[in-house]
């Protein structure tokens, strides 16, 4: 399955979760429910995945935690805020580079309409 095929499934699942729950809950609630929905659709999903970084040849386990990694290919970064700011997309791009992944989805469940809260971030895709 390609990154784009995975992304379509994630976006559809996010739409259904947002439609059922609405905006305004904690990010952790959306993370749990979205992961559940994706697993129900047959997707491999990992939550709060620690990703180490290498700096000057030294591995640091304190890199970052990816909210969701779907099918070992797509990082899903979740927010529940009024507005996405540019640093959120930069953060996801950094995550993609450090983990050697090509596609990330930034999903803001705080948006009134979920379609306004979804951004694709690519790293060489």
C-alpha atoms as one frame of an Amber mdcrd trajectory, in Angstrom:
protein
   0.000   0.000   0.000   1.408   3.410  -0.940   1.625   6.445   1.307  -1.152
   8.128  -0.681  -3.465   5.126  -0.326  -2.818   5.085   3.420  -3.457   8.840
   3.617  -6.873   8.456   1.957  -7.911   5.919   4.579  -6.581   8.089   7.442
  -8.397  11.181   6.128 -11.651   9.240   5.779 -11.294   7.862   9.306 -10.514
  11.354  10.680 -13.611  12.693   8.950 -15.795  10.036  10.583 -14.237  10.550
  14.019 -14.676  14.341  13.803 -18.232  13.986  12.573 -19.144  11.718  15.500
 -17.242  13.516  18.275 -17.055  17.114  17.035 -14.310  19.618  17.901 -13.099
  20.578  21.350 -11.934  17.373  23.029  -8.411  16.625  24.179  -5.907  15.505
  21.566  -5.448  12.210  23.421  -9.137  11.349  22.931  -8.922  11.840  19.171
  -5.679   9.849  19.086  -7.242   6.862  20.844 -10.429   6.891  18.780  -8.657
   7.458  15.440  -6.207   4.632  16.176  -9.132   2.356  17.057 -10.989   3.267
  13.860  -7.917   2.689  11.686  -7.242  -0.695  13.304 -10.868  -1.613  12.717
 -10.237  -0.876   9.022  -7.356  -3.346   9.037  -4.516  -0.827   9.287  -1.386
  -1.323  11.376  -1.270   1.624  13.792   1.237   2.488  16.507   0.582   5.216
  19.083   3.100   7.498  20.803   6.018   5.883  19.011   9.396   6.989  20.396
  11.743   7.907  17.565  15.422   8.271  18.374  17.634  10.793  16.616  21.273
  10.603  15.611  23.415  13.701  16.093  27.150  13.713  15.360  27.054   9.930
  15.193  25.486   9.571  18.637  22.015   8.074  19.053  19.668   9.917  21.408
  16.549   8.063  22.498  15.006  11.379  23.540  14.166  12.329  19.927  10.415
  12.716  19.714   7.188  10.762  19.970   5.057  10.368  16.879   1.346  10.534
  17.720   0.513   7.807  15.196   2.496   5.875  12.620   0.282   4.055  10.150
   1.548   1.023   8.214   5.140   2.030   9.104   4.905   4.679   6.372   2.789
   7.686   7.374   3.211   9.855  10.447  -0.011  11.375  11.730   0.435  14.392
  13.989  -2.743  15.331  15.840  -3.758  18.686  17.238  -6.863  19.990  18.921
  -6.316  23.732  18.685  -8.206  26.697  17.287  -5.670  27.313  14.519  -2.702
  25.509  13.035   0.381  27.740  12.947   3.377  27.351  10.600   5.552  25.765
  13.295   3.200  22.754  13.432   3.953  21.916   9.780   7.677  22.528  10.295
   7.615  20.202  13.290   6.014  17.427  11.223   8.511  17.920   8.387  11.340
  17.555  10.907   9.724  14.358  12.215   9.553  13.006   8.666  13.196  13.787
   7.981  14.439  12.326  11.269  12.412   9.134  10.834  13.112   8.805   7.095
   9.407   8.807   6.213   7.989  10.498   3.127   4.450  11.548   4.114   2.866
  13.071   7.169  -0.643  14.237   7.918  -1.276  17.100  10.300  -4.851  16.786
  11.530  -6.435  19.471  13.679  -9.570  18.171  15.356 -10.179  21.659  16.748
 -11.338  22.881  13.327 -15.022  23.497  12.823 -14.805  21.550   9.535 -12.260
  18.727   9.478 -11.391  19.373   5.824 -10.001  22.752   6.939  -7.888  21.027
   9.586  -5.993  18.517   7.436  -2.600  19.267   5.898  -0.279  16.972   3.973
   3.417  17.410   4.631   5.861  15.654   2.320   9.513  14.759   2.556  10.661
  13.827  -0.942   7.399  12.125  -1.945
